[in-house]
């Protein structure tokens, strides 16, 4: 990092992008004066000084930024590629070939300009996240005894203050909706293209875009700690963390290779000149040609061009890596372990079965309404009258529980709403603590809750209750004095879970396993339904860690997928920890290596596929760069290429690997 005149931190990419307009101008100037010098040199009547002046301008324009970079490296007692190129260009002029030196400076300047532009694209795509956050917030504050909405800088908004967000505005701070309903575009955080419905109690994030509703939001964190700010900070840190392969090339090429090139160049010049009687200019020309083609530009840029593009593309799609090393690790995964609650399941209770009893014939006709969409039935039920009874039972339950704040009541109401069922108006709602709830409908007392609330709970009903409870479900009865039927409530399996398990196997994962604290029966049923290979039930957090270690010994590289709250030890112990729904979850941000910002599990196979794609691109880049460099070095050593041709081959290979890496900005899955 360097500092500007206003004492702000500037990254190398920011410095490069700021200089890009002048880099383009100087590159064009270098080309124009190179062509002019070439033309003037070919005119016999021209003086000998004019071409040199023009080539000198080309040297200055093409080498302006390279000289600065080389000087910075030399101050640290290091040779870099810029130093090698400058020496080669000066050497060309010393042997009477200023045109070839100018060509070298132009091509090197053009290459650096294009690299700065290309690498800046990955940087810009990440930094653009910050621009999504508005600078002004509309805050409700008391002024002179009156509550007014005032506009203040986002950084001045305090935790607990209420901000008003109008339709179409960006939400300035993380918070919780306390009034209003709307659909919010959260693509900047989760990568989800579809707007998320928000109502009282829903979390919202800075930088997301409000839809058509007016929202009042209670701020939960200050601007610098918002989810968006943490995402940007994490991505910036990730870009500074090198993968093992990149670290190796940086150490080898950065510390040793440049000095080796200088040494080999001196030998290639000295041996023919001193011992073989070559002319000075011939020996020197061949040596500087070798120096140019041996410069490891393409090798050095091969890995960061791919990794930074992959990081930027993933961040735009709601997938955050904490470093390039984790992309490399993700490409080697052979087994994936899933937590159950909040990962393969939604982590919230839902209605999973509605079972009528014999007394269901007593349900008032008013509850037999037509829902907005069909009610999903248990596999062993049939259509017809039975379906109508199920709808009536759920309608009665929703009507009783509509006013309740109990978590199970909310699950029942939500289950009804998901199936197009609306509550009927009841009277005299009463919560029976520890038992259930009661309400009156058209003079009839309705109740929902434990079986002790009802009369005539016979053996058949008890048997049905036991069957569902053995599956880990919570059972409530619905009826008047007599139970009409039961509603089974359980954590619901994600719709995409089965498909994800299948896709992981297609993506090359050898083993998919389930780790859960639930009992064997519940775990076995879920695992069988989803098609996982192994099931480990009734595990405590430490036992999950032990199981991960055993899986690593058996299969090699193992990924753990959890919700980031109670799976932190297992996430940390796996070769790759992947946190689900990490937006706004501090523990997930700290414990996992990869963060899926949304609750969309279907992104997981794409994470592994893209990691393997990135590995392939890195290998392609390294192989191509190495083959081109060795080929050019052999040709230069035997005098089979000129300096301009060597420069074109060298710079062309550098641009090719950058372009190949930039393909990763377009995410496939």
N, C-alpha and C positions, 0 to 999 in steps of 0.2 A: 504493500500500500504506500502511496505517496500523499503529500498534502498540497492543496492548492493555496492561493493567496488568502483565501478566507478561512483557512485552517480546517477544511472539511476533508474527510477521507475520500480518496478517489481510487477506484480499482483500476488495474491495467486496461480492462476493457473500456471503462469510461474515458480514460486518457486517450486510448486508440480511437474511439468513436468521435471524441472532440476534435482530434487531429485529422480525421478522415477527409473533410473538405480540402484541407491544404495538401494532404497526401495525393489526392486526385489531381489538383492543380499542378503540383510539382512533377508528377508522373507524366502529365500531358506536356509540360514544358520540356522535360527530358526527351520525350519522343520527338517533339517539334525541332529542337536544336540538334538532335542526333540526325534527323533526316536532312536538315539544312546543312549540317557539317558534311554529311555524305555527298550532297549535291555539289557543294562548293569545292570539296576535295576532288571531285571528278572534272571540274572545269580547269583546263590546262593553264589558262591565263590568270587564274586566281593566285594571290599571294599565299605563301606557306603558313602565315600566321592566322588567317581567318578560320580555317577548319579547326585549328587548335582552340581558338577562343570559343567557338560554338560547342566543340566537344567538352571544353572545360565547364561551360554552363550546364551541359547535360550531366557531367559528373556531379556538379554541385546540386542540381535539382534531384537527380536520382539517388544521391547518397546522403541527402540532408538528414533524414531520420536514422539511417543506418549508422552514420558516424556517431550520433548521440548515443545510440544503443551500444555500439562497440566501446565507446568511451566509458559508459557506466559499467560495463563488464570488466574492462581493463582495470578500473579502480578497485574492483574486487579480485584482481589478479586471476581473471578468467578469460579465456578465448571463447568467442561465440561465433555463430554463423556470419553475423554482420562483419566481424573483424576479418574473417576469411575472404569474404566477397570484396571488401574494400582493398585488401592487399592484392587480390587478383586483378582488380581493375587498375590499380596503380601500376602493377607489374606489366599489364598490357601496354600502358602508355610508355613505360620505360624501354620497351623493346620496339617502340615505333608503331604500335597498333592502338592508337587512342580510340579509333572507331569501335573496335571489338570491346574495349573497356567500357565505352559508352553504351554499347548494346547490353553488356552485362549489367550495368547500373540501371538501365531502363527496365529490363526484364525482372531484376530483383526488386525494383521499386514497384512495378506492376504487381508482382506476386505478393509483396507485403500489403499493398493496398487492397487487393482482392481478399487476402486472408483476414485483414482487419474488418472488412465489410462482412465477410462470411461468419467469422467468429462473433462479430458484434450482433448478428441476428440471434444467436442463442442467448447472448447476454440481454439483449433488448426484450426478448420474449419473457424473460424472468423479471427484469426490472419493471416491465409494463404492469405487473401486479400492483406495484406501489401506486401507479397512476390511477388505479381504479378507486382508490380511497379518496372521497371528497375532502376538501380542506376546511369546509365550514359545516357546522352542525346547528340545527335549530333546536334550542334547549328551552324547556319550560322553567322559568325562574321567577321568584318573587321580587318585584321592584315597586317600592313605595306602597307595600301592602297589597299589591295586585299581582296575580299570576299572569305573566306575559311570555310570549315566545320570542327569544332573542337569538340572533345569529352570533356564534362565537367560533374561534378556531377549534378544530377537532381535538388538538392536543390539550385544550383547556377544559374539556369535558371531564367531570369527575365521576367516579363510580357511584351509582345510586341515583344519578340525575336522570330526568325523563327527557328523551329527545322525540321530536315529532317528525315523522317521515311521510312526506306527501307522495301521492301516486307518481311513479316514474322516476323518483329520486333514488340516489344511491344511499344505502344505510351507512352512516359514518362511523359507528362504533358497534362492537359486540354487545349483545344484550338479550333481554327476554321481553317478548310482547306482553304488554299489560292491558292494551285496549286495541280493538280493531281486528280485521281479518283481511288477508291479501295473499296473493301468490308471489313468491320472491324468486328471482333468477339467481341461483347460487353457483353458476358455472365457474366463477373465479375462485371458488373455494373447493367445491366437490367435483367439478368437471361435469356435473349433470346438466344436460341441455334442457330438460323439462323443469319448469318452475315448481318450487316446493310450497305447499299450502301452509300458511302461518295463521295461527290464532292465539288467543290468550294462553300464555305458558310456553309458547314455542321459542326456541333459540333462533337468533338471527346474527349474521356476521357482517363485519365491516367490509365494504367494497361490493356487496351484493346489491342487486337492483330490485327495488320494490315494484310491484305490479300496479293494479288499479285501486287498491284499498288504502285507506289512511291508517297508519300504525303509530301508536305510542309505545316507545321502547324504553325499558329501564336498563341503563348501562351497567354491565357487569364487570368490565375491565377497562382500564385506561387505554388510550390509543396505541401506545408503544407495546402493549401486551396483547393486542388483538390477535385473533387467529391469522388474519392476513399478514400482519407484521411478522408474526412468528414463522409463517410459511416462507416469506421472503428471506428472513434471516437464516432459516435452515437451508434453503437452496443456495444462498451465498456461501454458507459454511461447507455445504456439500461440494461446491465447485472447487473449494480449496483443499479438500481431502482427496488424495490421489489413490487411484487403484494400484494394486501391486505391480502390474505390468507397466503402468505409466511411471511409477516411482523408480522402477528398475531402469527404464530407458533414460529418464532424466539423470540418474546418477551416473550411468555408464557413458552416455553421450555428452552430458553436460560437464563432467569432471575430467574425463580421460580422452574422449574421442577427438575433440578439437585440437588438443595438444598433440595427439598422435598424427592427425592430418598435417599439422605444421611440420612435424618431424619427418614424415614420409615425403612431403613436398620438398624439403631441403635435400633429402637423399636423392630424389628423382632429378633434381637440378644438379647437385654436386657430382654425382657419380659420372654421368655422361660428360659434363663440362671438364672435370679434372682428369678423369682416367680414360675417357674415350675420345677426347679431342673435339667434342662438339662445339659449335659456335655458341657464344653466350646467349644470344637471343633465342636460338632454337631450344636449348636446354631449359631456359627460363620460361618460354612460352608453354612447353609441354608440362612443366611443373605447375604453373598457375592454372592450366586447364584441369589437371588432376585435382588441384586444391578445390576448384569450383565444384566439380562433379562429386567429390568425396564429402562435401558438406552435408550433414544429416538433416536438412530441413524437413524433408518428407517424413523421415522416421520420427523426428521429435514431435511433429504435429499430428501424426497418425492417430494416437490414442486420445488426446484431449479433444480433437475435432469430433470424434465419435461419442465420447462420454458426455461432453458438454451438450451436444445436440440431444442425446437421449435424456439427460436430466431436464433440459428445457421442455422437450416434448411431453415428458411424463408430468411435469409440474402443471402444464396447461390442461392436462387431462385428469387432474385430481389425484395423481400418484406422486408422492414425494420420496426420494431417496436421500439418505443422510450422507451420501458420499459416493464417488465413483466406484469405490471398492465394493459397495453393496450391489451395484449393477453387475459387477464381475461375479460376485458370490451368487446372485440370483440365477445366473446362467448355468450354474453347476448343480442346482437342486435336484435331488433324486427321490426325496420323500417329503410329503407335506402333512403336518399334523394340525388338526383343527380343534379348537375349543368348541364347545356346543353352544352355550347360552350367549346370545348376542353376536354370534358368528355364523354358525349354520342355522341358528334360529334368530328370530327378530329381537329377542330379549325382552319382549313384552307379552303379557297374557292375551289370549284371544279365544273366541268361541270355536271349538273344534268339533263339537257334536251336540245335537239336539235330539233327545230320545223321548217320545210320548209314552205315557202309561195308559192303563185302562180308563182312568178317570179323565183322560183327555177329551172324552165325549161331552164333558160338562163345560167346556170353554165357551164363554159368551160369543155370539155371532159377530159382535163388533171387532173382535180380534182377528177375524178371518179377512184380512185385507190383502190386496194385491201389491207385492213389493215392486220396487223400481227395476230390480234385476233378480234373476233366479237364485234361490238359496242352495249352496252346495250341500249335498247330502252325504252322510256316512255311506261307505261302499255297500253295506248290507241292507240299506233301506231301499224302499221302492217308491215309485212315483204315485201320483193320484191323491187320494184323500189323506194319506199319511204325510205327504209334503205340506198340505194345507195346515195340518195339525202342528207340524214343526214351526211353520211360519207364525201361527197363532200363539204358540208357547213363547217364541222369541219376542214377538210383539208385546205380549204381556210383561215379559221380563224387562224389556227396554222401557216400557211405560212406567213400571215401578221404580226402576233404578235411575231414571233420567235426572232426578234432582240430587242424587247421592254423589259424594266425593270419594267414596271407597274405591280402591284400585280395581277390585273385581267388578264393581258396578260400572266403572268406566270401560272395562274390557267388554262387558255385555253390551253397553250402549254403542261402543265402537263396532262390535261385531254385527249389531243390527244395522248400523249406518252403512257398513261395507256391503251389506246384502240388500240395501235399498229399503230398509224397514225404518219407519219413523214412529216416534212415541205418540201414544194417545194421551189426552189430558186426564190426569188423575187428581185426587184430592187427599188431603190429610196424610202426607208422606211422614213416615215414622221409622227411624233406624232402631232396630232391635240389637243392641250392642252384643257382639260376639255371636249372634245368631243369624241376622239377615236384615230384611227391611219389609215394611208393610205400606200399603196405600189403598185408597178406596176408588173404585171405578163404577159409576152408575149404581151406587149403593151397595156394591159387593166388595168385601174386603179381600184384597189380593196380597199374597206374600211370596217372598223368595228368600232362600237361605238353607240352613241346615235341616236335616230331616226331623229334628226335635220340634220344629215349628208346626209340623203337620200331623194329622191323624191318619190312621190306617196305612202306615208304611209297612207293607208286608214283605215276605221273603223274596218275592220276585223283584221288588224295587231294591231291596238291600243287595241282592245279587248283582243287579245292574250297576248300582253305585260302586260296589267292590271291584267290578271289572274295570271301570274307568280309573278308580283310584290306584289300582295296581300298575296302571300305565303312567303314573305320575301326574294325573289330572286332578284339578279341583272341581268338585261336583256341587252344584246347588240345585235345589228343587224349586219348582214354580207351580203355583196353584192358588186355590182359595183355602178352605180348611183341608181339602184333599189335594195331594200332589197331582198335577196334570202331566208332568214330565220333568226331565232333568236337563240341565245344560252343563256340559263339560268344558272346562276352561283350562288351557295349558299354553305354555310358550309355543308359538307357532313357527313352523319350519319356513325358512325363506323360500320363496317361489323358485329362485334360481339355483338353490343349493345342489339339487341332483344334477342339473346340467353342468355346473361348475366342476363337480367331482369327475364327471365323464370327460370334460374338456381338459382337465389336468392330466388325465391318463393319456389322452390323445396328444398332449403337448410334450410327452416324454417322461412324466413323473412315474416312477416305478411303484410307489406305495403311497396310498392316502389313508390316514389313520384318524380316529376320533378319540380325543382326550376329554373326559367329563367327570364331574363329581356326582352325576346322577347314578341311580341304581342300575343294575345290570339289565333289567327288563326294558327300561326306558331307553337306555343306550343301545341295546341290541336292536330294538325296533327301528330307531332312527338310523342306525348304521346300515341296517339291511335295506331300508327304504331308499337310502341315498346311494348305496353301492360302494361304501368305503371298504377297504381291505382288512383293517384291523380295528378293534374296539377296546379301549381301556377305560372301564367305568370306575366309579367310586374313588376318584383320585383327589387327594389333597394337593394344594399348590406345590409343596416340595416333591410330592410323588409325580407330578407332571414334569418337573425338572428332571427327576431320575429317569422317567420314561423317555424324555427327549435325548438324554445321554445314551441310553441303550439303543435308540433308533439311529443315532449318529454312528455308533460302533457297528451296527448291522448294515446300514444302507449308505453311509457316507454323509454327504451334505444334506441337512434337514432344515426345512422352513417350518416355523410355527405361526399359525394365524389365530389371532385372538382379538378381543375387543379393547385391549389396552388398559383395562381397569384392574381386573383381578388376575390377569394373566402375565403381569410384568415379569415375574421370575422366569417363566417358560419362554417368553419372548426374548429375554436377554440371554438365555442359555443356548437357544437355537443358533445355527449358523446364520440364519436369516429370520429376523423377527418382523412379522407383518401385522400391523394394527388396523382393524376395521373401524370405520366411522370415526376417524381420529380428529375430525374438526372440533375444536374447542375442548379436547380432552388432554389435560396436561400430562397425565401418566403415559398416555399413548405416545405423545411427542417425545417423551424422555426415554422410553424403554424399547421402542421398536426401531428397526433399521429402515423399514419401508412403511409408509403411511398411506392407506387408502382413505382419502378424506371423506368420502361418502359412505353410506351403508350398503353400497352396491357390490355384492360379493362377486358378480360376474366380471369385474375388472381383474380379478386375480389371475386367471389363465393368461390374459394379455400381458401382465407384468412379467411372467416367466418367459413368454414368447418374445417380448421385446428385448429382454435381457440377453436371450440367446441370439437374437438378431444383432444386437450391439456387439456381442462377442465375435460373431462372424464378420462384421464390418471391420472391427479392429484387426482381426487376423488378415483380412483382405488387404487392408491398408499397409500393415507391416510387411507382408509378403511382397506386395507390389513395390513399395518403397525400397526394400532391401534388394530385390532383383534388379530394379532400374539403376540403383546406385552402384552395385557391383559391376553391372554390364558397362556403365559409363566409365567407371574407374579402369576396367581392363582396356577399353577402347582408347582412353586417354593415355594410359601407360605405354601403349604401342603406337601412339601418334595417329590413330585412325579417325579422330574427330577434332574439329576446330573448337576454339573457345566459344564462339556464338552457338554452335550446335550443342556443346556441352551444357551451356547455360539454359538453352531451350529445354533440353531433356531434364535437367535438374529442377528448374522452376515448374515445368509442366507436370512432373511427378508430384511436386508439392501441392499444386492446385488440384490435381486429381484426387489425392487422398482427402483434402479438405471437402471437395464436392461430394465424395463418397460418404464422408461422415455426416454431412448436412442432410443426407437422405433420411437420417433418423429423426429429423424434425417433424417428419410426416409419420405419425403413429398409425400402425396397422391394426392393433387389437388392444 
